[in-house]
Amino acid sequence: MPRVIFLTAATLDGFLATDDDSLDWLFATPGGEGGDESFQRFLAGIGVLVQGSTTYEWVLRHEELVAHPERWPEYYGDRPTFVFTSRSLPEVAGADIRFVSGSVADAWADIVAAAGERDVWVVGGGDLAGQFADAGLLDEVRVSIAPVTLASGRPLLPRVLGSDRLRLESVGRSGQFAELTYAVTAP
């Protein structure tokens, strides 16, 4: 059974993005562009990506993927990507993108089948990661905390998860980022 891992970066005050979904704060932080060796090792263990529609639309815009679909593999390789949405979204030519609506529990069997022997990466956003937690399917949260505050924005995980459900597994440092890994137990 694959593990479901929410790997993300957040501000010191707990936001993934600004109110208008900008990640400029992340890319302005030295080391925020990612792609280091530890990320490449993480990605090698991933069989499927899942993301919400806001994350997907941001990636499309930021990387101009509709006009330049050849860029998709630079970020995600040939991994299937499940996009949870309630509306019609543009596709990236040649990418294995599977648009789904409904609950994560309803899509779980398809996600597991697509992941094979590897894990599932919840790319974003926080609400989608929360839906996996609600369904008892989220196994791990890995968050890199940036030395930035926003005062408002998109919350890291807009759910109440008590300390009875979160167990600190590791603490690390990568440049200016504090890296925290928590195991998540089912409700």
N, C-alpha and C positions, 0 to 999 in steps of 0.2 A: 504494500500500500504506500503510495507516495506521501511525503510530508508536504504540508502547505506552509510556505514561508512568506511572510510579509517583510520584504527588504526595502527600506526606503531611507530618505534623509529628511530631517525635520529641523526646525529652528529651536533655539534654546527654550522658547516659550510654547513649543508644541504644535507648530503649524507646518503643513506640507507645502502650501502655496499661499499666495496672497489672495485677497477676496476676489480678484479677477483672474485667478488661476495662473499667475506668473511664477516662474521659478528663477527669475533673474537673481534673486538673493543667493541661490545655490551656486550658480555659475560664477558669481562674483567672489565667492569664497575660494581661496587657493585649495586645490584638490577636489573641488566640487564637481568637476567634469567627469569624475569616475574613470572606469576602465583599467584600474590597476590590477596587479597579479591576483590579489585576493578576490576581486570581483570576477576575474576570468575563471578562477577555480570554482567559485559559486555557480557561475553560469554553466560550466561544464556538467554540473549535476542536475540541471533543470531540463525537464522534458516538455513542460507546458507553461505558458504565461497566461495570466488572467488579468484583466483590467476593466475598469469602468469606462463609460463613454466619455467623461470629461478628460480622463488621462489619455485615452486614445485620440481624442480630437486635439489635445495639446501636442502630442507627439506628431500627428499629421501636419499641423501648422508649423511647429518649431523646426522640423526636419524637412518640410516641403515634400512629404512622401508620396502624395498623389502625383505630383509632377515628376518626382525622382524616385520611383519605386525601387530602383537598384540600391538605395540607401537602407532599405529595411533589413537586409541580412547583416549589415554592419552593426546593428543594435540587437537584433533578436535571432539571427541565424535562420534556420529553416524550421524552428519550433512552431508548433501550432499555438495560436493566440486566441483565447476566448475573450470576446468583448461583451460585457453585460450592458445592454441598452434597451430602451423601450421605444426607440425611434430608428429610422433609417439613417445609416452613416455611409460616407464614402469608403470605397475599398482601395487597397493598395495592390496593384497588379502583381501577380505572381506570389503574393504572400498567403500563407495558410491562416486566414483570419476567419473565425467562426463567431458570428453574431448570435447571441442568445438573450432571451428575456426570461423573466421569472426568477425564481429563487436559485441560490447556489446549490442547494440540496437537489433541486430538479436537474441541474446540469452536471452533478457530481460524477455520475457513472461515465458520462462522455469524457469528462476531464481526466478521470483515472485511466480510461482506456487510451487516451491520447498521450498521457505522460509515460506510459510503459513502466520501466523500472526506475525512472528518475522522478524528481520532485516537481512541485508546482510553485511558481513564483507569482505572488500577488504583487503586481507592479504598482498598482494604485487604483483608486484612491483609498483613503482611510475608511470611508463608509463601506466599500466593498470588502476590505479586510475585516471590518466589523461584522458584516453579514456572514463571513466564514466563521468568525468567532461565535456568533449567535447559533450557528448550525453545529457547533462542536467540531468543526473541520480545520480550524487554524491551529497549527502546531508550534509555530515559532514567529517571533517578531524580532527583526534585526533592524535597529535604527541607528543611523549616524547623526549625531547632534552637532549642528553647525553653530559657530559663535555669532549668531544673528538673532535678533528679535524683530517681530513684525507687529505685535500688539493685536492683530486680528488676521484672519485668513481661514484656510481650510484645515480643520483639526487633524492631528495625527491619527487618532482612532476615536471617532465620536461614539463611544460606548463606555459603559461602566464595567471595567474588569478589575475586580478586587485582587488583593495580594494573594488570596487563596487560589487564583487562577493563573498567576504570573510568577515564574521562578527565574531569578537572575542566573544565567548560565555563564556569561563571560562579559568582561569589560576590556576594551582596548582603546588604542589611540591610532589615528591615521592623520598625520599633520595636525590641522586645527580641529579635526572632528573627534568627538568621543563616540566610541562604538559600543553599543549595548545589545546583548542578545538575551531574550527572554523565552523560555519554554512556556507554552500556553496549554492549560488543561481544559478539558471539556466542561461545560456547566453541569 
